[in-house]
């Protein structure tokens, strides 16, 4: 967004004179949807199977599709993407929102 506004006057007219504010607004608006998707992907539940001969079998499955074992097989790639999104986008952005004023006050960047 920022690079395209520097290269194109048409994009600059559409976004305004401050593309950083536009990018920050887009990130803030998409934050809730990304957080919901990550929580959806990383939700699991435990199933306890009791067989007729009194043996028990416990399995961890994905909460929204019990046919998929949690963090195994085809669930691994989607879990890894969700974890990467959480570590590199959601967690830093949340910390910045919560502690931004404190960081700005302590760094003397007013």
N, C-alpha and C positions, 0 to 999 in steps of 0.2 A: 504494500500500500504506500509506504513512504517512498520507496524507489520509483514507483510508477508515477507518483505525483511530482517528483523532481524531473522526470523525463518528459512528461506529457502535460501540456497546458490544459487540455480537455479534462484530464483527471483532476488537476488542481482546481479547475472551476467547479467540478462536481463535488469535491471533498471539502473545499474551503482552503483557507490559508494555513491551517494547522493540521497536517495529516497525522501527527502523533496523537492528538486528541480523538480523531476518528478511529484510529487503531485501538486506542484504549477503550473506547466505547464499544467497539465490536467484540473485543475480548471480554469485557464485563457482561455484555448481553449473552455471549455464548458460554460463559462460565457455568451457569446453572445446568444447562443441557449436557455439557461435558461431564460435570460432576454426577449427574443422575445416571448417565451412561456407564461411567466407571463403577459406581455402586451397583448398578444392575449386573454388570459383568462379574464383579467380584463377590456376589452373594452366593452363599452355599447353605446346604442343610444336611443333616445326618439322617440316614435311613437305617433302621434296625430291622433286619429280616430274621424272623424266628421260624426255623424249619420244624417239621413234624417230629423229628428225633431229638428235639430240645436243644439243637445247636443254634447259636446266634451268629449273625454276620452283620457287621456294621460297615456302611459305605457312605462316603461324602460325595454328594452330587450337586450339580448346579441347581440353584433354587428355582429357576424358571423353566428348566427342562430336565426332569429327573432321569431321562435316558442318557444324559451326558455326565460322565464322572468328572468331578471338579478337578481342574488343573491336570488333566490327562487327555491324551489323544488330540482331538480337534479343538479342545478348549484351551490348550496351551498358547497358541498364537494370539488369540483374542485377550487372554489374561496378561500376556507380556505387553501387548500394546496398551492395555488399561493401566498396568503398573508404570510403564514409562510415562504415560500422560499424567498420572498422579504425581510421580516423582519430579518430573521436569516442568510441568505446567501448573497443576492444581495446588500443590504444596507451596512452591515459591510465591505464586500469586496470592494465595490466602495469607501467607505470612506478611507479604508486602501490604496487603489491605489492612491487616490487623495492626501491624507495628510500623506502618509507613510514617506516621507523624513522629513517633519516637525516634526512628532512624534519622529522619530529616533534622530533628532538633539536636541530636547528638553529633551529627556530621557537619554542622554549621553550613549546610547548603540551602540557605533560605532564599 
